[in-house]
Amino acid sequence: MNIRLTTAIVMGLVGAAFAGPTNLVQTVTYNGETVTMRLTRQNLRGSYFELWVQNTNGTYTAVTPVEERSYLGTVDEYPDAGIRDSTGQWCFPW
């Protein structure tokens, strides 16, 4: 399963202006294979997270970002899949 495709699908599911549900279960078909993703919303922003936009004159203005919409999860059909750090330790699922 292509990670970029999965990310794009999840981003499209969640929408642009709201935090979205705490949990999502979504089936995705790609290249004839259907998989089930079980996702949980995660706050990936640090305590000092800020969002700035560049104005047409080149200056920056701080804006209030929309609520967190990042998700991590598992794929039922690939139970051994996960995220490992640079040392090989499992980071997700935890």
Contacts in CASP RR format, 6 or more apart in sequence:
PFRMAT RR
TARGET T0000
AUTHOR 0000-0000-0000
METHOD contacts of the structure
MODEL  1
MNIRLTTAIVMGLVGAAFAGPTNLVQTVTYNGETVTMRLTRQNLRGSYFE
LWVQNTNGTYTAVTPVEERSYLGTVDEYPDAGIRDSTGQWCFPW
1 28 0 8 1.000
1 30 0 8 1.000
1 33 0 8 1.000
1 35 0 8 1.000
1 75 0 8 1.000
1 78 0 8 1.000
2 30 0 8 1.000
5 28 0 8 1.000
5 30 0 8 1.000
6 28 0 8 1.000
6 37 0 8 1.000
9 26 0 8 1.000
9 28 0 8 1.000
10 24 0 8 1.000
10 26 0 8 1.000
10 37 0 8 1.000
10 39 0 8 1.000
10 71 0 8 1.000
11 69 0 8 1.000
13 24 0 8 1.000
13 26 0 8 1.000
14 20 0 8 1.000
14 24 0 8 1.000
14 69 0 8 1.000
14 71 0 8 1.000
15 69 0 8 1.000
16 66 0 8 1.000
17 66 0 8 1.000
18 66 0 8 1.000
18 67 0 8 1.000
19 41 0 8 1.000
19 66 0 8 1.000
19 67 0 8 1.000
19 68 0 8 1.000
19 69 0 8 1.000
20 41 0 8 1.000
20 67 0 8 1.000
20 69 0 8 1.000
21 41 0 8 1.000
22 40 0 8 1.000
22 41 0 8 1.000
23 38 0 8 1.000
23 39 0 8 1.000
23 40 0 8 1.000
23 41 0 8 1.000
24 37 0 8 1.000
24 38 0 8 1.000
24 39 0 8 1.000
24 40 0 8 1.000
24 71 0 8 1.000
25 36 0 8 1.000
25 37 0 8 1.000
25 38 0 8 1.000
25 39 0 8 1.000
26 36 0 8 1.000
26 37 0 8 1.000
26 39 0 8 1.000
27 34 0 8 1.000
27 35 0 8 1.000
27 36 0 8 1.000
27 37 0 8 1.000
28 34 0 8 1.000
28 35 0 8 1.000
28 37 0 8 1.000
29 35 0 8 1.000
33 77 0 8 1.000
35 75 0 8 1.000
35 76 0 8 1.000
35 77 0 8 1.000
35 78 0 8 1.000
36 75 0 8 1.000
36 76 0 8 1.000
36 77 0 8 1.000
37 73 0 8 1.000
37 74 0 8 1.000
37 75 0 8 1.000
37 76 0 8 1.000
38 73 0 8 1.000
38 74 0 8 1.000
38 75 0 8 1.000
38 76 0 8 1.000
39 71 0 8 1.000
39 72 0 8 1.000
39 73 0 8 1.000
40 71 0 8 1.000
40 72 0 8 1.000
40 73 0 8 1.000
41 68 0 8 1.000
41 69 0 8 1.000
41 70 0 8 1.000
41 71 0 8 1.000
42 68 0 8 1.000
42 70 0 8 1.000
42 71 0 8 1.000
42 72 0 8 1.000
43 68 0 8 1.000
43 70 0 8 1.000
44 68 0 8 1.000
44 70 0 8 1.000
45 68 0 8 1.000
49 65 0 8 1.000
50 62 0 8 1.000
51 62 0 8 1.000
51 63 0 8 1.000
51 64 0 8 1.000
51 65 0 8 1.000
52 60 0 8 1.000
52 61 0 8 1.000
52 62 0 8 1.000
52 63 0 8 1.000
53 60 0 8 1.000
53 61 0 8 1.000
53 63 0 8 1.000
54 60 0 8 1.000
55 61 0 8 1.000
72 83 0 8 1.000
72 92 0 8 1.000
73 92 0 8 1.000
73 93 0 8 1.000
74 81 0 8 1.000
74 82 0 8 1.000
74 93 0 8 1.000
75 81 0 8 1.000
82 90 0 8 1.000
82 91 0 8 1.000
82 92 0 8 1.000
82 93 0 8 1.000
83 90 0 8 1.000
83 91 0 8 1.000
83 92 0 8 1.000
84 90 0 8 1.000
84 91 0 8 1.000
85 91 0 8 1.000
END
